[in-house]
Amino acid sequence: MSTLMRAPRECGSWFWDLDEVAAPGLASALVVASKMTELLRRHELLTPHRLEYDWYVLDSGGVGITTSLALTVPLEDPRLPERVLSSRPAGYPDAEVDDVHVVGAGAWIDAEGKPHLEPRLVDLSVSPAPVGLSAEISVHHDIWGWFDFSGRPHPDVHQHNAPRLAAALQEINSMLGVKGEPGEVTYFGFATELGIGTPDALDDGSGPDVTDKL
């Protein structure tokens, strides 16, 4: 059972517009996803277990069907794009794959330095859209920030986890040749270039308490 609270919206996210560095399409998207996942895996932030993706029909929109495909072959396997396409809903022969989400688990480290495995610690998605490839990473837990969700500082947890995320984001930027753009601010936090920003502290040194929305 999870020991972390997960926010319903991201605490921070990063977006990469890959239009000028990678071709659009499913095969290209899976190659990018494989390379990004490998860097996240090196930092024990994401070990992939399955792919999840919706389907849409051009000029008609989403069909309301989500497919979950177990990763019985590596992400870089050249047969994977065909496996994904073979899971197309039978009632929609013209359907195309929407954003591809790489779902897995990662390790976070508590204040005492003990690692714990957490489902969906880091979320990664890649869009194979014909208008241009893009990718996004998001995080939904408080371990990356200076304050926990209750507004209490937890410097040891922050020090054990935030540098790992920062290193992975920096390596992904270098690998892709594109800097990730911080996403929008949410109730639960905001991203900086390589991590989660620290909000202004109150007079007692605490941060915002966001547990009312959890």
Backbone as ProteinMPNN parsed JSONL, in Angstrom:
{"seq_chain_A": "MSTLMRAPRECGSWFWDLDEVAAPGLASALVVASKMTELLRRHELLTPHRLEYDWYVLDSGGVGITTSLALTVPLEDPRLPERVLSSRPAGYPDAEVDDVHVVGAGAWIDAEGKPHLEPRLVDLSVSPAPVGLSAEISVHHDIWGWFDFSGRPHPDVHQHNAPRLAAALQEINSMLGVKGEPGEVTYFGFATELGIGTPDALDDGSGPDVTDKL", "coords_chain_A": {"N_chain_A": [[0.843, -1.199, 0.0], [0.424, 2.263, -0.742], [2.446, 4.769, 0.791], [2.454, 7.414, 0.456], [0.76, 10.511, -0.114], [-1.092, 11.303, -2.963], [-1.507, 13.93, -5.159], [-4.438, 15.157, -6.851], [-4.021, 16.779, -9.027], [-1.1, 17.802, -10.856], [1.967, 18.514, -9.085], [3.973, 19.692, -10.346], [5.136, 20.088, -13.712], [6.71, 19.306, -16.875], [7.322, 20.215, -20.212], [8.159, 19.169, -23.454], [8.69, 20.361, -26.607], [9.085, 18.738, -29.48], [9.162, 19.049, -32.159], [11.109, 19.949, -33.942], [13.205, 18.218, -33.637], [12.567, 15.552, -33.707], [10.785, 13.104, -35.586], [7.229, 13.072, -36.264], [4.655, 10.703, -35.234], [3.836, 7.278, -34.271], [5.921, 5.287, -34.011], [8.232, 6.864, -33.752], [7.54, 8.284, -31.437], [7.553, 6.244, -29.515], [10.25, 5.548, -29.528], [11.376, 7.891, -28.462], [10.086, 7.866, -25.979], [11.244, 5.557, -24.931], [13.957, 6.317, -24.651], [13.751, 8.448, -22.834], [12.606, 7.144, -20.665], [14.648, 5.364, -19.989], [16.596, 7.078, -18.928], [15.203, 8.068, -16.711], [14.893, 5.672, -15.369], [17.512, 5.083, -14.62], [17.866, 6.728, -12.466], [16.178, 5.566, -10.756], [13.541, 6.38, -10.87], [11.475, 5.696, -12.57], [10.326, 2.651, -13.482], [9.179, 0.965, -16.13], [5.964, -0.578, -16.574], [3.652, -0.877, -18.087], [1.85, 0.381, -20.98], [-0.444, 3.028, -21.508], [-3.094, 4.32, -23.433], [-5.29, 6.485, -25.232], [-7.748, 6.559, -27.889], [-8.43, 8.169, -31.011], [-10.41, 9.534, -33.682], [-9.596, 11.047, -36.651], [-10.744, 14.305, -37.256], [-13.071, 13.721, -35.951], [-12.704, 13.232, -33.246], [-12.11, 11.986, -29.856], [-12.727, 8.524, -29.066], [-13.51, 7.464, -26.713], [-12.322, 5.252, -25.565], [-9.887, 3.564, -23.716], [-6.787, 1.968, -23.858], [-4.833, -0.512, -22.268], [-1.664, -1.773, -22.248], [0.402, -4.358, -21.472], [3.889, -4.279, -20.833], [5.49, -6.504, -22.177], [7.594, -6.706, -23.806], [10.636, -4.84, -24.354], [10.57, -1.213, -24.299], [12.019, -0.225, -26.447], [11.781, -2.15, -28.369], [11.449, -3.065, -31.737], [9.093, -4.201, -32.586], [7.073, -3.2, -31.073], [5.484, -0.858, -31.873], [3.719, -2.025, -33.77], [2.379, -3.838, -32.159], [1.0, -2.086, -30.501], [-0.704, -0.816, -32.39], [-2.141, -3.021, -33.158], [-3.877, -3.325, -31.114], [-5.992, -1.703, -31.601], [-9.344, -0.522, -31.277], [-11.937, -2.639, -32.376], [-14.271, -1.616, -33.422], [-13.577, 0.791, -34.502], [-11.952, 1.219, -37.041], [-10.411, 3.211, -38.198], [-9.2, 4.542, -36.194], [-6.726, 6.407, -34.381], [-3.729, 6.499, -32.375], [-3.698, 8.295, -29.371], [-2.114, 10.392, -26.889], [0.623, 8.624, -25.488], [1.053, 6.97, -22.533], [3.532, 6.148, -20.251], [3.528, 3.818, -17.841], [4.455, 3.023, -14.574], [6.552, 2.232, -11.744], [8.409, 3.949, -9.164], [11.219, 4.737, -7.033], [11.139, 6.365, -3.946], [12.779, 8.237, -1.339], [12.852, 8.184, 2.129], [12.971, 10.286, 5.144], [14.87, 9.086, 6.728], [16.526, 7.924, 4.957], [15.686, 5.608, 3.747], [14.63, 3.645, 1.023], [11.532, 3.502, -0.836], [9.112, 1.843, -2.793], [6.967, 3.276, -5.152], [3.906, 3.446, -6.865], [3.464, 5.048, -10.008], [5.206, 7.216, -9.502], [6.584, 9.034, -11.054], [5.191, 10.495, -13.879], [5.112, 9.896, -17.318], [4.509, 10.956, -20.584], [4.097, 10.725, -24.118], [3.386, 12.346, -27.116], [2.248, 11.269, -30.218], [1.291, 12.896, -32.21], [0.401, 13.966, -35.518], [0.933, 16.626, -36.101], [3.208, 17.246, -34.789], [5.76, 15.96, -32.685], [5.736, 15.582, -29.136], [6.529, 15.69, -25.597], [5.889, 14.957, -22.136], [6.5, 15.279, -18.657], [5.31, 14.676, -15.406], [4.777, 15.247, -11.887], [3.254, 14.207, -8.833], [3.476, 14.163, -6.085], [4.528, 15.188, -2.746], [7.203, 14.97, -2.123], [9.188, 16.152, -3.595], [9.345, 18.807, -3.062], [10.127, 21.588, -0.807], [8.339, 21.804, 1.288], [5.907, 19.642, 2.847], [2.622, 18.357, 1.948], [1.062, 19.33, 3.991], [2.235, 21.658, 4.651], [4.458, 21.592, 6.23], [7.954, 21.914, 6.695], [10.204, 19.596, 5.199], [13.115, 18.945, 5.079], [15.01, 16.83, 4.896], [13.734, 14.795, 3.441], [13.306, 16.21, 1.089], [15.978, 16.679, 0.285], [16.847, 14.115, -0.246], [15.43, 13.418, -2.498], [14.732, 15.512, -4.39], [17.2, 16.309, -5.757], [17.649, 14.049, -7.358], [15.525, 14.052, -9.164], [16.066, 16.501, -10.42], [18.543, 15.938, -11.636], [17.781, 13.941, -13.457], [15.994, 15.367, -15.122], [17.768, 17.252, -16.207], [19.488, 15.57, -17.644], [17.704, 14.522, -19.485], [17.013, 16.84, -20.92], [19.503, 17.341, -22.127], [19.823, 15.008, -23.656], [17.629, 15.115, -25.426], [18.086, 17.522, -26.638], [16.585, 19.722, -26.26], [15.187, 22.077, -24.045], [13.116, 21.352, -21.304], [9.965, 22.859, -20.788], [8.637, 24.467, -17.985], [5.458, 23.558, -16.66], [2.02, 24.652, -16.13], [1.036, 26.485, -13.179], [-0.395, 24.871, -10.371], [-2.851, 24.184, -7.795], [-1.367, 22.661, -6.109], [1.31, 23.124, -6.448], [4.26, 24.311, -8.237], [6.337, 24.178, -11.119], [9.862, 24.596, -11.57], [12.765, 25.219, -13.607], [14.251, 22.852, -13.209], [12.989, 21.425, -11.183], [10.771, 21.498, -8.312], [9.208, 24.437, -7.313], [9.678, 26.606, -4.435], [7.25, 27.848, -2.366], [6.419, 31.049, -0.874], [7.125, 31.291, 2.569], [5.097, 31.199, 5.545], [4.71, 33.323, 8.493], [5.416, 31.67, 10.605], [7.18, 29.945, 9.477], [6.132, 27.879, 8.041], [4.641, 26.321, 5.105], [2.136, 26.527, 2.464], [-0.912, 24.845, 3.286], [-2.297, 22.254, 1.668], [-3.939, 20.153, 1.983], [-6.688, 20.097, 2.059], [-7.626, 19.673, -0.456], [-6.908, 17.159, -1.176]], "CA_chain_A": [[0.0, 0.0, 0.0], [1.191, 3.492, -0.845], [2.625, 5.552, 2.007], [2.469, 8.807, 0.063], [-0.466, 11.09, -0.653], [-0.949, 11.723, -4.361], [-2.405, 15.031, -5.497], [-5.226, 14.914, -8.062], [-3.366, 17.54, -10.086], [0.345, 17.742, -10.709], [2.706, 19.512, -8.311], [4.837, 20.317, -11.335], [5.254, 19.339, -14.962], [7.657, 19.836, -17.856], [6.852, 19.901, -21.56], [9.172, 19.277, -24.5], [8.226, 20.448, -27.992], [10.134, 18.017, -30.205], [8.834, 19.166, -33.575], [12.296, 20.185, -34.771], [14.278, 17.254, -33.358], [12.096, 14.17, -33.872], [9.667, 12.962, -36.515], [5.969, 12.681, -35.625], [4.239, 9.326, -35.464], [3.898, 6.36, -33.144], [7.235, 4.658, -33.858], [9.145, 7.88, -33.235], [7.135, 8.574, -30.063], [8.003, 5.156, -28.651], [11.697, 5.675, -29.412], [11.617, 8.974, -27.501], [9.652, 7.374, -24.669], [12.245, 4.6, -24.472], [15.16, 7.033, -24.229], [13.442, 9.203, -21.626], [12.398, 6.18, -19.587], [15.942, 4.819, -19.581], [17.242, 8.048, -18.052], [14.462, 8.056, -15.454], [15.171, 4.396, -14.702], [18.847, 5.152, -14.011], [17.708, 7.408, -11.185], [15.164, 4.779, -10.048], [12.319, 7.175, -10.821], [10.421, 5.058, -13.36], [10.522, 1.348, -14.111], [7.905, 0.842, -16.842], [5.228, -1.839, -16.505], [2.652, -0.956, -19.146], [1.478, 1.597, -21.698], [-1.862, 3.364, -21.569], [-3.332, 5.312, -24.482], [-6.634, 6.642, -25.77], [-7.856, 6.518, -29.343], [-9.257, 9.217, -31.614], [-10.612, 9.479, -35.128], [-9.315, 12.362, -37.217], [-11.902, 15.15, -37.565], [-14.232, 13.321, -35.147], [-12.341, 13.322, -31.835], [-11.884, 10.768, -29.084], [-13.764, 7.485, -29.156], [-13.886, 7.076, -25.363], [-11.747, 3.954, -25.226], [-8.497, 3.564, -23.272], [-6.141, 0.665, -23.937], [-3.697, -0.774, -21.401], [-0.854, -2.81, -22.875], [1.525, -4.763, -20.632], [5.174, -4.215, -21.527], [6.154, -7.811, -22.19], [8.822, -6.486, -24.567], [11.172, -3.522, -24.001], [10.042, -0.065, -25.037], [12.761, -0.008, -27.689], [11.559, -3.278, -29.282], [10.871, -2.57, -32.996], [7.769, -4.778, -32.799], [6.091, -2.583, -30.181], [4.471, -0.053, -32.56], [2.698, -2.881, -34.375], [1.57, -4.366, -31.065], [0.084, -1.011, -30.098], [-1.718, -0.649, -33.426], [-2.973, -4.228, -33.183], [-4.87, -3.224, -30.044], [-7.008, -0.735, -32.026], [-10.713, -1.013, -31.071], [-12.469, -3.229, -33.607], [-15.345, -0.784, -33.969], [-13.043, 2.049, -35.029], [-10.789, 0.811, -37.846], [-9.615, 4.383, -38.582], [-8.74, 5.224, -34.982], [-5.296, 6.635, -34.199], [-3.29, 6.546, -30.979], [-3.499, 9.602, -28.754], [-0.92, 10.406, -26.051], [1.053, 7.344, -24.932], [1.516, 7.132, -21.153], [4.374, 5.07, -19.736], [3.088, 3.632, -16.459], [5.338, 2.148, -13.811], [6.804, 2.61, -10.354], [9.717, 4.521, -8.88], [11.628, 4.701, -5.629], [11.38, 7.611, -3.215], [13.62, 8.001, -0.174], [12.289, 8.898, 3.277], [13.885, 11.145, 5.899], [15.945, 8.258, 7.282], [17.332, 7.397, 3.871], [15.174, 4.308, 3.332], [13.856, 3.74, -0.217], [10.204, 2.889, -0.91], [8.592, 1.786, -4.159], [5.697, 3.993, -5.262], [3.317, 3.452, -8.205], [3.298, 6.337, -10.693], [5.971, 8.275, -8.849], [6.795, 10.007, -12.135], [4.359, 10.207, -15.046], [5.709, 10.267, -18.598], [3.667, 10.737, -21.754], [4.631, 11.204, -25.391], [2.324, 12.501, -28.103], [2.682, 10.988, -31.589], [0.422, 13.672, -33.091], [1.021, 14.281, -36.815], [1.343, 18.035, -36.168], [4.515, 17.391, -34.157], [5.993, 15.147, -31.5], [5.972, 16.29, -27.883], [6.598, 14.819, -24.435], [5.61, 15.631, -20.865], [6.71, 14.599, -17.386], [4.64, 15.347, -14.297], [4.892, 14.625, -10.572], [2.041, 14.468, -8.053], [3.745, 13.937, -4.666], [5.174, 16.338, -2.084], [8.597, 14.671, -1.76], [10.112, 16.932, -4.427], [9.347, 20.19, -2.608], [10.654, 21.879, 0.524], [7.249, 21.582, 2.234], [4.977, 18.575, 2.515], [1.306, 18.875, 1.597], [0.504, 20.021, 5.153], [2.951, 22.906, 4.839], [5.595, 21.405, 7.135], [9.228, 21.669, 6.005], [10.804, 18.266, 5.358], [14.373, 19.124, 4.335], [15.707, 15.568, 4.627], [13.027, 14.157, 2.322], [13.602, 17.028, -0.083], [17.369, 16.481, -0.122], [17.004, 12.764, -0.753], [14.649, 13.171, -3.71], [14.748, 16.588, -5.38], [18.366, 16.275, -6.645], [17.508, 12.949, -8.317], [14.638, 14.549, -10.214], [16.786, 17.542, -11.151], [19.553, 15.3, -12.486], [17.095, 13.266, -14.558], [15.49, 16.379, -16.052], [18.911, 17.815, -16.911], [19.955, 14.582, -18.606], [16.706, 14.45, -20.562], [17.222, 18.038, -21.74], [20.708, 17.152, -22.931], [19.588, 13.937, -24.61], [16.675, 15.558, -26.444], [18.546, 18.747, -27.283], [15.524, 20.715, -26.043], [14.909, 22.273, -22.627], [11.723, 21.205, -20.902], [9.315, 24.082, -20.325], [7.772, 24.236, -16.827], [4.028, 23.644, -16.939], [1.224, 25.642, -15.418], [0.926, 26.417, -11.726], [-1.636, 24.289, -9.871], [-3.073, 24.381, -6.366], [-0.444, 21.824, -5.356], [2.696, 23.506, -6.622], [4.683, 24.839, -9.536], [7.642, 23.688, -11.562], [10.933, 25.467, -12.036], [13.444, 24.581, -14.733], [14.724, 21.509, -12.88], [12.426, 20.926, -9.938], [9.545, 22.091, -7.796], [9.483, 25.71, -6.673], [9.345, 26.765, -3.023], [6.396, 29.021, -2.148], [6.776, 31.9, 0.259], [6.757, 30.729, 3.873], [4.328, 32.033, 6.463], [5.516, 33.882, 9.587], [5.914, 30.593, 11.457], [8.085, 29.108, 8.699], [5.414, 26.813, 7.339], [4.179, 26.619, 3.76], [0.687, 26.369, 2.294], [-1.545, 23.556, 3.569], [-3.176, 21.959, 0.54], [-4.577, 18.857, 2.244], [-8.139, 20.188, 1.886], [-7.948, 19.269, -1.836], [-6.402, 15.808, -1.413]], "C_chain_A": [[0.88, 1.251, 0.0], [1.291, 4.198, 0.499], [2.652, 7.043, 1.702], [1.071, 9.242, -0.365], [-0.173, 11.581, -2.069], [-1.98, 12.8, -4.665], [-3.191, 14.721, -6.772], [-4.767, 15.722, -9.267], [-1.87, 17.513, -9.836], [0.867, 18.836, -9.775], [3.659, 20.277, -9.219], [4.89, 19.445, -12.579], [6.217, 20.061, -15.89], [7.256, 19.318, -19.228], [7.986, 20.126, -22.556], [8.488, 19.298, -25.867], [9.348, 19.894, -28.871], [9.95, 18.098, -31.716], [10.079, 19.273, -34.455], [13.396, 19.145, -34.57], [13.851, 15.802, -33.528], [10.898, 14.152, -34.801], [8.384, 12.646, -35.747], [5.671, 11.212, -35.887], [4.522, 8.419, -34.284], [5.283, 5.76, -32.944], [8.24, 5.635, -33.267], [8.832, 8.201, -31.778], [7.626, 7.499, -29.101], [9.518, 5.148, -28.493], [12.045, 6.747, -28.387], [11.241, 8.523, -26.098], [10.675, 6.409, -24.08], [13.48, 5.308, -23.94], [14.916, 7.821, -22.937], [13.271, 8.266, -20.43], [13.712, 5.619, -19.085], [16.672, 5.78, -18.648], [16.531, 8.111, -16.705], [14.743, 6.785, -14.661], [16.537, 4.421, -14.008], [18.804, 5.815, -12.643], [16.629, 6.744, -10.333], [13.859, 5.543, -9.887], [11.174, 6.535, -11.599], [10.921, 3.75, -13.95], [9.216, 0.999, -14.798], [7.289, -0.55, -16.724], [4.237, -1.998, -17.655], [2.52, 0.395, -19.836], [-0.032, 1.784, -21.59], [-2.052, 4.446, -22.626], [-4.799, 5.294, -24.885], [-6.57, 6.577, -27.291], [-8.737, 7.664, -29.832], [-9.377, 8.957, -33.115], [-10.443, 10.891, -35.664], [-10.611, 13.042, -37.636], [-13.149, 14.76, -36.796], [-13.951, 13.415, -33.65], [-12.193, 11.966, -31.178], [-13.05, 9.807, -29.175], [-14.156, 6.968, -27.784], [-13.357, 5.73, -24.918], [-10.275, 4.135, -24.863], [-7.96, 2.143, -23.306], [-4.974, 0.604, -22.965], [-2.946, -1.969, -21.96], [0.34, -3.121, -21.984], [2.811, -4.762, -21.446], [5.896, -5.55, -21.37], [7.398, -7.797, -23.067], [9.347, -5.113, -24.184], [10.559, -2.413, -24.855], [10.738, 0.132, -26.376], [12.57, -1.132, -28.699], [10.891, -2.79, -30.567], [9.492, -3.145, -33.297], [6.68, -4.065, -32.008], [5.077, -1.695, -30.902], [3.358, -0.899, -33.184], [1.801, -3.502, -33.311], [0.566, -3.334, -30.589], [-1.041, -0.872, -31.113], [-2.645, -1.853, -33.505], [-4.035, -4.22, -32.084], [-5.96, -2.209, -30.372], [-8.409, -1.305, -31.82], [-11.339, -1.47, -32.391], [-13.543, -2.359, -34.248], [-14.876, 0.51, -34.588], [-11.793, 1.75, -35.855], [-9.895, 1.969, -38.269], [-9.031, 5.11, -37.371], [-7.219, 5.307, -34.933], [-4.985, 6.751, -32.711], [-3.112, 7.989, -30.525], [-2.237, 9.531, -27.878], [-0.646, 9.022, -25.463], [1.649, 7.588, -23.551], [2.326, 5.905, -20.747], [4.099, 4.953, -18.243], [4.019, 2.646, -15.761], [5.493, 2.649, -12.396], [8.206, 3.187, -10.225], [9.995, 4.477, -7.39], [11.764, 6.116, -5.088], [12.095, 7.26, -1.919], [13.105, 8.839, 0.993], [13.368, 9.655, 4.049], [15.057, 10.381, 6.48], [16.826, 7.639, 6.208], [16.874, 6.045, 3.356], [14.348, 4.448, 2.059], [12.521, 2.99, -0.12], [9.749, 2.91, -2.361], [7.195, 2.396, -4.188], [5.161, 3.912, -6.687], [3.179, 4.877, -8.735], [4.003, 7.469, -9.948], [6.248, 9.408, -9.829], [5.947, 9.568, -13.325], [5.042, 10.738, -16.302], [4.711, 9.983, -19.707], [4.339, 11.347, -22.977], [3.483, 11.247, -26.389], [2.859, 12.234, -29.502], [1.937, 11.818, -32.63], [1.117, 14.052, -34.398], [1.467, 15.727, -36.946], [2.701, 18.252, -35.517], [4.619, 16.612, -32.868], [6.213, 16.038, -30.283], [5.978, 15.274, -26.745], [6.341, 15.635, -23.179], [5.929, 14.708, -19.7], [5.966, 15.39, -16.322], [4.845, 14.55, -13.019], [3.734, 15.098, -9.709], [2.242, 14.286, -6.55], [4.543, 15.093, -4.082], [6.655, 16.135, -1.791], [9.611, 15.519, -2.507], [10.263, 18.364, -3.93], [9.885, 20.346, -1.196], [9.609, 21.613, 1.603], [6.462, 20.338, 1.84], [3.602, 19.179, 2.25], [0.636, 19.615, 2.75], [1.182, 21.36, 5.414], [4.131, 22.804, 5.782], [6.878, 21.224, 6.334], [9.697, 20.235, 6.237], [12.106, 18.237, 4.553], [15.092, 17.823, 4.016], [15.06, 14.825, 3.465], [13.334, 14.906, 1.028], [15.011, 16.736, -0.604], [17.592, 15.094, -0.704], [16.356, 12.55, -2.117], [14.767, 14.248, -4.782], [15.984, 16.554, -6.285], [18.289, 15.156, -7.689], [16.611, 13.371, -9.48], [15.344, 15.59, -11.065], [17.809, 16.94, -12.106], [18.908, 14.619, -13.684], [16.579, 14.273, -15.588], [16.629, 16.995, -16.859], [19.422, 16.854, -17.972], [18.981, 14.436, -19.773], [16.827, 15.658, -21.482], [18.414, 17.851, -22.673], [20.491, 16.103, -24.013], [18.677, 14.383, -25.748], [17.179, 16.765, -27.228], [17.532, 19.864, -27.183], [15.312, 20.843, -24.539], [13.425, 22.103, -22.357], [11.172, 22.517, -20.362], [8.449, 23.764, -19.115], [6.311, 24.456, -17.177], [3.327, 24.653, -16.056], [1.247, 25.415, -13.91], [-0.405, 25.76, -11.366], [-1.762, 24.6, -8.383], [-1.994, 23.692, -5.539], [1.024, 22.163, -5.576], [2.989, 24.043, -8.008], [6.09, 24.349, -9.842], [8.586, 24.851, -11.824], [11.645, 24.712, -13.152], [13.805, 23.128, -14.432], [14.149, 20.978, -11.565], [11.124, 21.605, -9.581], [9.897, 23.349, -7.016], [9.05, 25.732, -5.214], [8.494, 28.001, -2.829], [6.883, 29.834, -0.96], [6.275, 31.268, 1.555], [5.926, 31.727, 4.664], [5.238, 32.496, 7.602], [6.1, 32.796, 10.475], [6.834, 29.633, 10.72], [7.426, 27.989, 7.939], [5.007, 27.29, 5.936], [2.682, 26.449, 3.674], [0.221, 24.946, 2.611], [-2.562, 23.284, 2.476], [-3.949, 20.655, 0.74], [-6.085, 18.903, 2.077], [-8.574, 19.74, 0.5], [-7.472, 17.859, -2.145], [-7.515, 14.785, -1.208]], "O_chain_A": [[1.927, 1.297, 0.645], [0.325, 4.222, 1.262], [2.855, 7.853, 2.607], [0.299, 8.451, -0.906], [0.863, 12.194, -2.328], [-3.177, 12.605, -4.454], [-2.658, 14.084, -7.68], [-5.092, 15.382, -10.404], [-1.427, 17.231, -8.723], [0.299, 19.924, -9.684], [4.096, 21.379, -8.889], [4.714, 18.228, -12.512], [6.503, 21.247, -15.727], [6.901, 18.152, -19.392], [8.682, 21.14, -22.506], [7.789, 18.353, -26.231], [10.416, 20.495, -28.992], [10.522, 17.302, -32.46], [10.105, 18.755, -35.571], [14.415, 19.185, -35.26], [14.696, 14.908, -33.496], [10.09, 15.08, -34.801], [8.44, 12.019, -34.689], [6.359, 10.56, -36.672], [5.331, 8.737, -33.413], [5.776, 5.726, -31.817], [9.014, 5.274, -32.38], [9.745, 8.372, -30.97], [8.068, 7.81, -27.995], [10.023, 4.779, -27.433], [12.91, 6.537, -27.537], [11.978, 8.763, -25.142], [10.944, 6.435, -22.879], [13.998, 4.939, -22.886], [15.773, 7.854, -22.054], [13.731, 8.559, -19.326], [13.88, 5.416, -17.883], [17.299, 5.347, -17.682], [17.185, 8.198, -15.665], [14.823, 6.815, -13.433], [16.698, 3.845, -12.932], [19.61, 5.501, -11.766], [16.215, 7.29, -9.311], [13.153, 5.378, -8.893], [10.01, 6.812, -11.31], [11.813, 3.732, -14.798], [8.222, 0.755, -14.115], [7.989, -1.562, -16.767], [4.007, -3.106, -18.14], [3.009, 1.413, -19.347], [-0.793, 0.816, -21.582], [-1.26, 5.385, -22.704], [-5.457, 4.253, -24.885], [-5.495, 6.545, -27.891], [-9.674, 8.076, -29.148], [-8.561, 8.261, -33.718], [-11.082, 11.825, -35.178], [-11.464, 12.437, -38.287], [-14.191, 15.394, -36.96], [-14.87, 13.653, -32.866], [-12.156, 10.933, -31.846], [-14.201, 10.21, -29.339], [-15.043, 6.12, -27.68], [-13.893, 5.129, -23.987], [-9.515, 4.771, -25.594], [-8.617, 1.217, -22.83], [-4.21, 1.562, -22.851], [-3.515, -3.048, -22.127], [1.193, -2.262, -21.76], [2.827, -5.188, -22.601], [6.793, -5.698, -20.54], [8.168, -8.757, -23.075], [8.566, -4.28, -23.724], [10.096, -2.644, -25.972], [10.123, 0.6, -27.335], [13.142, -1.075, -29.787], [9.843, -2.15, -30.489], [8.791, -2.636, -34.172], [5.494, -4.295, -32.242], [3.892, -1.764, -30.574], [2.187, -0.525, -33.127], [0.602, -3.673, -33.53], [-0.586, -3.663, -30.306], [-2.211, -0.816, -30.735], [-3.81, -1.716, -33.878], [-4.977, -5.012, -32.117], [-6.773, -1.884, -29.507], [-8.647, -2.465, -32.156], [-11.273, -0.763, -33.397], [-13.708, -2.362, -35.468], [-15.681, 1.258, -35.144], [-10.68, 2.009, -35.396], [-8.747, 1.752, -38.658], [-8.434, 6.177, -37.516], [-6.518, 4.4, -35.381], [-5.857, 7.058, -31.898], [-2.467, 8.795, -31.196], [-1.378, 8.682, -28.116], [-1.559, 8.338, -25.001], [2.628, 8.32, -23.41], [1.867, 4.771, -20.881], [4.397, 5.866, -17.473], [4.327, 1.578, -16.289], [4.656, 3.406, -11.902], [9.074, 2.947, -11.064], [9.101, 4.21, -6.587], [12.422, 6.963, -5.694], [12.028, 6.123, -1.454], [12.939, 10.053, 0.868], [14.534, 9.663, 3.654], [16.124, 10.954, 6.703], [17.768, 6.91, 6.519], [17.6, 5.397, 2.602], [13.449, 5.287, 2.008], [12.402, 1.985, 0.582], [9.977, 3.887, -3.074], [6.347, 2.073, -3.356], [5.869, 4.268, -7.628], [2.822, 5.794, -7.995], [3.445, 8.555, -9.788], [6.159, 10.586, -9.481], [5.984, 8.405, -13.727], [5.492, 11.884, -16.341], [4.132, 8.898, -19.767], [5.05, 12.348, -22.885], [2.704, 10.3, -26.494], [3.809, 12.885, -29.938], [1.951, 11.476, -33.813], [2.292, 14.419, -34.39], [2.291, 16.04, -37.805], [3.293, 19.32, -35.669], [3.694, 16.599, -32.056], [6.803, 17.113, -30.387], [5.502, 14.149, -26.897], [6.549, 16.848, -23.158], [5.663, 13.507, -19.752], [5.984, 16.621, -16.327], [5.058, 13.338, -13.054], [3.283, 16.237, -9.827], [1.261, 14.258, -5.807], [5.154, 15.875, -4.81], [7.303, 17.038, -1.263], [10.77, 15.6, -2.101], [11.196, 19.063, -4.324], [10.075, 19.364, -0.478], [9.961, 21.235, 2.72], [6.355, 20.009, 0.658], [3.441, 20.398, 2.322], [-0.255, 20.434, 2.527], [0.759, 22.113, 6.292], [4.748, 23.817, 6.108], [6.892, 20.448, 5.377], [9.596, 19.72, 7.35], [12.194, 17.603, 3.502], [15.727, 17.717, 2.966], [15.756, 14.288, 2.603], [13.591, 14.29, -0.007], [15.204, 16.565, -1.808], [18.447, 14.921, -1.572], [16.697, 11.598, -2.818], [14.891, 13.928, -5.964], [15.84, 16.753, -7.491], [18.814, 15.309, -8.792], [16.907, 13.079, -10.639], [15.238, 15.57, -12.291], [17.931, 17.379, -13.25], [19.422, 14.703, -14.8], [16.713, 14.053, -16.792], [16.48, 17.237, -18.057], [19.754, 17.274, -19.08], [19.398, 14.249, -20.917], [16.752, 15.513, -22.702], [18.341, 18.166, -23.861], [20.921, 16.282, -25.152], [18.93, 14.059, -26.908], [16.744, 17.002, -28.355], [17.601, 20.842, -27.928], [15.261, 19.837, -23.831], [12.583, 22.636, -23.08], [11.829, 23.202, -19.578], [7.601, 22.876, -19.194], [5.959, 25.398, -17.886], [3.965, 25.412, -15.325], [1.453, 24.298, -13.436], [-1.429, 26.054, -11.981], [-0.872, 25.211, -7.792], [-1.732, 24.087, -4.403], [1.896, 21.554, -4.956], [2.095, 24.208, -8.837], [6.911, 24.139, -8.949], [8.174, 25.934, -12.239], [11.167, 23.666, -13.592], [13.681, 22.266, -15.302], [14.784, 20.154, -10.908], [10.461, 22.207, -10.426], [10.782, 23.33, -6.16], [8.168, 24.977, -4.805], [8.959, 29.108, -3.099], [7.668, 29.353, -0.142], [5.149, 30.775, 1.627], [6.037, 32.939, 4.478], [6.403, 32.105, 7.666], [7.175, 32.982, 11.046], [7.231, 28.609, 11.277], [8.104, 27.221, 7.256], [5.028, 28.483, 5.631], [2.02, 26.249, 4.692], [0.878, 23.971, 2.248], [-3.566, 23.987, 2.361], [-4.537, 20.119, -0.199], [-6.716, 17.852, 1.964], [-9.752, 19.454, 0.285], [-7.621, 17.403, -3.279], [-7.287, 13.586, -1.363]]}, "name": "protein", "num_of_chains": 1, "seq": "MSTLMRAPRECGSWFWDLDEVAAPGLASALVVASKMTELLRRHELLTPHRLEYDWYVLDSGGVGITTSLALTVPLEDPRLPERVLSSRPAGYPDAEVDDVHVVGAGAWIDAEGKPHLEPRLVDLSVSPAPVGLSAEISVHHDIWGWFDFSGRPHPDVHQHNAPRLAAALQEINSMLGVKGEPGEVTYFGFATELGIGTPDALDDGSGPDVTDKL"}
